[in-house]
Amino acid sequence: MNTTIKTLSIAAALAASLGLAGCAADSGSGNSMPMDHGSSNPMASTNPMAGTMPSAGMMPSANADHNQADIMFAQMMIPHHAQAVEMSGIILAKPGMPAEVTELATRIKAAQAPEIEQMTGWLKGWNVPTMMSDHSGHGMTGMVDGAGIDKLKSATGTEAARLFLEQMIGHHEGAIDMAQQEISAGKFPDAVKLGHDIVDAQQAEITQMKQLLTTL
């Protein structure tokens, strides 16, 4: 299977599972908390899928003030984030990883999974597809190809930790590039804010990952 299509399928499945779990967590409560990058979020709790149902602030009306740049940003960033979550899950399943690498992978997964749900909510509110119709992945810089994902899955020990960091640095650089395009051309305030949040958080993580590579 083409790795871009596979990643898009993973993104769709992850968004769906997050939404279903959010419904279960929210039943009977009557309200939910909007997610914000860098804030305390339930993804790091014992139940990793709790509390991720989009709130009214995440689900804009079809008339929300947005443009094509906002749509493309969300459509591309969803599968991009999905791959980062997938890569983090791969490394977290491996025994003997350095504590700093495990902490980083946990943080990436906890931050980006709720952002997938947030962006999915925007696209649904705008009545546009949550996935790119041509599955081309055009503009999704930093994506790891199928061979690279397979290599990460099979790697062990220090080799796995090093490969994860090297791949994720490039992956983060791609996300920052897309986020900067949204900051420059986007119109929807929450999407532009997410672009800024991605730049700030992932640039800091790149610095951390480069430092971690020197210790392996």
C-alpha positions in Angstrom: 0.0 0.0 0.0 1.2 3.5 -0.9 2.6 5.0 2.4 0.8 8.3 1.9 -2.6 6.5 1.5 -1.7 4.3 4.5 -0.9 7.3 6.6 -4.1 9.1 5.5 -6.1 5.9 6.5 -4.3 6.0 9.9 -5.2 9.6 10.3 -8.9 8.9 9.5 -9.0 6.0 11.9 -7.3 7.9 14.7 -9.6 10.9 14.3 -12.6 8.5 14.4 -11.4 6.7 17.5 -10.7 10.0 19.3 -14.2 11.2 18.5 -15.8 8.0 19.7 -13.9 8.0 22.9 -14.7 11.7 23.4 -18.4 10.9 23.1 -18.1 8.2 25.7 -16.1 10.5 28.1 -18.6 13.4 27.6 -21.9 11.5 28.0 -23.9 12.8 30.9 -21.5 15.7 31.6 -23.0 18.2 29.2 -19.6 19.9 28.5 -16.1 19.3 27.4 -12.8 21.1 27.5 -11.2 22.5 24.4 -7.6 21.3 23.8 -4.8 23.7 23.5 -1.2 22.8 22.4 1.1 22.7 25.4 -1.7 22.7 28.0 -2.4 19.9 30.4 -4.4 17.4 28.5 -6.0 14.0 29.2 -3.9 12.2 26.5 -1.2 11.7 29.0 -3.6 10.2 31.6 -4.3 6.5 32.2 -7.2 6.7 29.7 -5.4 8.1 26.6 -8.6 8.7 24.7 -10.6 10.5 27.4 -11.8 14.1 27.0 -10.9 14.6 23.3 -14.4 15.4 21.9 -14.3 18.7 20.2 -16.0 21.6 22.0 -18.1 24.3 20.4 -14.8 26.3 20.0 -13.3 23.4 18.0 -16.3 22.8 15.8 -16.9 26.0 13.8 -20.0 26.7 11.8 -20.0 26.3 8.0 -19.9 30.1 7.8 -16.7 30.4 9.9 -14.2 33.0 8.6 -11.7 30.8 6.9 -9.9 30.4 3.5 -8.4 27.8 1.3 -5.1 28.0 3.1 -6.8 27.1 6.4 -8.4 24.1 4.7 -5.2 22.9 3.2 -3.3 23.3 6.4 -5.7 21.1 8.3 -6.0 18.5 5.5 -2.2 18.1 5.3 -1.4 18.4 9.0 -3.9 15.7 10.0 -2.0 12.9 8.3 1.3 14.5 9.1 0.4 14.5 12.8 -1.0 11.0 12.5 2.4 9.7 11.3 4.2 11.4 14.3 1.7 9.7 16.6 2.4 6.4 14.8 6.2 6.8 15.1 5.9 7.7 18.8 3.8 4.6 19.4 6.4 2.5 17.7 9.2 3.8 19.9 7.1 3.6 23.1 6.5 -0.1 22.4 10.2 -0.9 22.4 12.0 -2.0 25.5 15.1 -0.4 26.8 14.7 3.1 25.3 16.5 6.0 27.0 14.1 7.8 29.4 14.5 11.1 27.6 13.5 9.5 24.3 10.5 7.8 25.9 9.4 11.1 27.5 9.7 13.0 24.2 7.7 10.4 22.3 5.0 10.4 25.0 4.8 14.2 24.8 4.6 14.3 21.0 1.8 11.7 21.1 -0.1 13.6 23.9 0.1 16.9 22.0 -0.5 15.9 18.4 -3.4 13.4 18.9 -5.8 16.1 20.3 -4.7 18.5 17.5 -5.8 15.9 14.9 -9.2 15.9 16.6 -9.3 19.7 16.7 -8.4 20.1 13.0 -10.9 17.3 12.1 -13.6 19.4 13.9 -12.7 22.5 11.9 -13.0 20.7 8.5 -16.3 19.0 9.4 -17.6 22.4 10.5 -16.6 23.9 7.1 -18.3 21.0 5.3 -15.1 20.0 3.5 -13.4 16.6 3.3 -11.1 15.7 6.2 -8.7 14.1 3.8 -7.2 15.3 0.5 -9.2 14.0 -2.4 -6.2 13.0 -4.5 -4.2 11.5 -1.7 -1.1 13.1 -3.2 0.4 14.3 0.0 1.6 17.3 -2.0 3.2 19.8 0.4 3.4 17.4 3.3 7.2 17.9 3.8 9.0 15.8 6.3 6.9 12.6 5.9 8.8 9.3 6.4 8.3 6.8 3.6 7.2 3.2 4.1 10.7 1.9 4.1 11.7 4.4 6.8 8.7 3.3 9.0 9.6 -0.3 8.5 13.2 0.4 9.5 12.0 2.1 12.6 9.8 -0.8 13.5 12.6 -3.4 13.1 15.4 -1.3 14.9 16.3 -2.0 18.5 18.2 -0.4 21.3 20.3 2.7 20.6 19.8 2.2 16.8 16.1 2.6 17.3 16.4 5.7 19.5 18.8 7.3 17.1 16.7 6.6 14.1 13.5 7.9 15.8 15.2 11.2 16.7 16.7 11.6 13.2 13.4 10.9 11.5 11.4 13.1 13.9 13.7 16.0 13.4 13.0 16.0 9.7 9.3 15.4 10.4 9.1 18.4 12.7 10.9 20.6 10.2 8.3 19.7 7.7 5.5 20.5 10.1 7.1 23.8 10.9 7.3 24.7 7.2 3.5 23.9 6.8 2.7 25.9 10.0 4.6 28.9 8.7 2.7 28.8 5.5 -0.6 28.8 7.5 0.7 31.7 9.6 1.4 33.7 6.4 -1.7 32.9 4.4 -4.3 31.6 6.8 -7.4 33.4 7.9 -9.1 31.3 10.6 -7.8 32.6 13.9 -7.7 29.2 15.7 -5.8 27.7 12.8 -3.3 30.5 12.7 -2.8 30.2 16.5 -2.2 26.4 16.1 0.4 27.2 13.4 2.2 29.4 15.9 1.9 26.8 18.6 3.4 24.1 16.3 6.3 26.3 15.4 7.1 27.1 19.0 6.7 23.6 20.4 8.3 21.7 17.6 11.3 24.0 17.2 12.0 23.5 20.9 11.7 19.7 20.4 14.1 19.8 17.5 16.6 21.5 19.7 16.1 18.9 22.4 16.3 16.0 19.9 19.6 17.3 18.4 21.0 17.5 21.9 19.8 13.9 22.7 21.5 12.6 19.5 24.9 13.8 20.9 24.4 11.6 24.0 23.6 8.3 22.1 
